[in-house]
């Protein structure tokens, strides 16, 4: 079998994982301080997050919502409920 002729890769092993880097210089930087590369903040998801919190009155829906907003830096959007479950829509 002939060797792979695509882009060259520069593998580095750290804590039982193999990381493929783009150059020998990048591999040297990675091996000198791997945590600088691995402890990056997670990117924001491409698809917007949609969460519906439902429950009976006084069950803590607003408290739960506010906890999510603070913890994950989200925006709160309230939708009007009029017409969604009106008597004409029920079967």
C-alpha positions in Angstrom: 0.0 0.0 0.0 1.5 3.4 -1.0 1.9 6.0 1.8 -0.7 8.7 2.1 0.0 11.6 -0.2 -2.3 14.2 1.3 -1.4 17.0 3.7 1.4 16.0 6.1 0.4 15.6 9.7 2.5 15.9 12.8 1.1 13.6 15.5 1.6 14.2 19.2 0.6 11.9 22.0 -0.7 13.4 25.3 -2.5 11.5 28.1 -3.4 8.5 25.9 -4.8 10.7 23.1 -3.3 11.4 19.7 -3.4 15.0 18.4 -2.7 15.8 14.8 -1.1 19.2 14.2 -0.5 21.1 11.1 3.3 21.7 11.4 6.4 20.6 13.3 6.5 24.0 15.0 2.8 23.6 16.1 3.7 20.2 17.5 6.7 21.6 19.4 4.5 24.4 20.9 1.8 21.9 21.8 4.2 19.6 23.5 5.8 22.4 25.5 2.5 23.4 27.1 -0.5 21.1 26.1 -2.9 22.6 28.6 -2.7 26.0 26.8 -4.2 24.3 23.8 -6.6 22.0 25.5 -8.2 24.4 28.0 -9.9 26.6 25.4 -13.5 27.7 25.9 -16.0 25.7 24.0 -17.3 27.4 20.8 -20.9 28.5 20.8 -23.2 26.1 18.9 -24.0 26.9 15.3 -27.7 25.9 15.8 -29.5 28.1 18.3 -30.5 26.4 21.5 -34.3 26.2 22.1 -35.6 25.2 25.5 -39.1 25.1 26.7 -39.6 24.9 30.4 -43.2 23.9 31.3 -44.9 23.0 34.5 -47.8 23.8 36.8 -48.1 27.2 38.5 -45.6 28.0 41.3 -43.4 25.1 40.4 -40.2 27.1 39.8 -40.2 27.6 36.1 -39.0 31.2 36.3 -36.3 30.3 38.8 -35.1 27.4 36.6 -35.1 29.7 33.6 -33.1 32.4 35.4 -30.5 29.8 36.5 -30.0 28.7 32.9 -29.7 32.3 31.7 -27.1 33.1 34.3 -25.1 29.9 33.9 -25.0 29.7 30.1 -25.3 33.5 29.2 -28.5 32.9 27.3 -31.3 35.3 26.2 -34.9 34.8 27.4 -37.7 35.0 24.9 -41.3 34.8 26.0 -43.9 33.7 23.5 -47.5 34.6 23.8 -49.7 31.5 24.6 -52.9 32.9 23.2 -54.3 30.8 20.4 -51.8 27.9 20.9 -54.2 25.8 22.9 -57.5 27.4 22.3 -60.7 25.3 22.3 -60.9 25.4 18.5 -57.5 23.6 18.1 -58.4 20.7 20.4 -59.7 17.5 18.9 
